């Protein structure tokens, strides 16, 4: 059975836009290679960190929502740990209420894009 997951990761701010997109594509490829289906992707851009991490005060935030087996998370997090561009990451399984909220947020976001 596939579970609904969400992962957020912060990339180092010294990357160019091309390098940042390349890193995001790398993690998306890891997910799809392991049988995950990506349902949503959001790039939150460069944001200020609450506290410095590795002497950096900003970072590129990215969110991926996907459906996968539980074994995929271990492979993904291993790759996060090996990649020096990743400052922090968090992956978690969405329960039914969080999944409903994520779907509602995704539909509102798509409506805003269509209106603009």
C-alpha positions in Angstrom: 0.0 0.0 0.0 1.2 3.5 -0.9 1.4 6.1 1.8 1.2 9.9 1.3 4.5 11.6 2.2 5.8 15.1 2.3 9.5 16.2 2.4 10.9 19.6 2.8 14.6 20.3 2.4 16.8 23.4 2.6 19.6 23.9 0.1 22.7 26.0 0.7 22.2 29.7 -0.5 25.5 29.8 -2.5 23.9 27.8 -5.3 22.8 29.4 -8.6 19.3 28.9 -9.8 20.5 26.2 -12.2 22.3 24.3 -9.5 19.3 24.5 -7.2 16.9 23.2 -9.8 19.5 20.4 -10.6 19.5 19.4 -6.9 15.7 19.3 -6.8 15.6 17.2 -10.0 18.1 14.8 -8.5 15.9 14.1 -5.5 12.8 13.8 -7.7 14.7 11.3 -9.8 15.6 9.3 -6.7 11.9 9.1 -5.7 10.7 8.1 -9.2 13.4 5.4 -9.5 12.2 3.9 -6.3 8.6 3.7 -7.5 7.2 6.9 -5.9 4.6 9.1 -7.7 5.2 12.8 -7.1 1.9 14.6 -6.6 3.1 18.1 -5.9 6.2 20.2 -6.0 6.7 23.7 -4.6 9.7 25.9 -4.7 9.5 28.3 -1.8 12.7 30.2 -2.8 15.3 31.8 -0.8 14.2 32.4 2.8 15.8 33.6 6.1 16.6 30.8 8.5 15.4 31.0 12.1 19.0 30.4 13.3 22.3 30.0 11.4 23.1 26.5 10.0 26.7 26.0 9.0 27.3 29.8 9.4 24.5 30.5 6.8 21.5 32.6 7.5 19.4 31.9 4.4 18.6 28.8 2.3 16.5 27.6 -0.7 13.4 25.8 0.6 11.8 23.1 -1.5 8.8 20.9 -0.8 7.9 17.6 -2.5 4.6 15.6 -1.9 4.6 12.0 -3.1 2.9 8.6 -2.8 5.3 5.8 -2.0 6.2 2.7 -0.1 7.8 3.3 3.3 11.1 1.9 2.2 11.6 4.8 -0.2 12.1 7.3 2.7 15.3 5.5 3.9 16.8 5.7 0.4 15.8 9.4 0.0 17.2 10.5 3.4 20.4 8.6 2.7 20.9 10.8 -0.4 20.0 13.9 1.6 22.8 13.1 4.1 25.3 12.4 1.3 24.6 15.6 -0.6 26.7 18.6 0.8 24.2 21.1 -0.7 21.5 20.0 1.7 21.5 22.0 5.0 18.4 20.4 6.6 15.6 18.0 5.6 12.4 16.6 7.1 10.2 13.8 5.7 7.0 12.6 7.2 3.9 10.5 6.4 0.7 12.5 6.1 -2.3 11.2 8.0 -5.7 11.6 6.5 -6.3 15.1 8.0 -2.9 16.4 6.8 -3.5 14.8 3.4 -6.9 16.5 3.1 -5.3 19.9 4.1 -2.5 19.4 1.6 -5.0 18.6 -1.2 -7.1 21.7 -0.3 -4.0 23.9 -0.3 -2.9 22.5 -3.6 -6.3 23.2 -5.2 -6.3 26.8 -3.8 -2.9 27.3 -5.2 -3.9 26.1 -8.7 -6.9 28.4 -8.6 -4.7 31.4 -7.8 -2.3 30.5 -10.7 -5.3 30.2 -13.1 -6.7 33.6 -12.1 -3.3 35.3 -12.6 
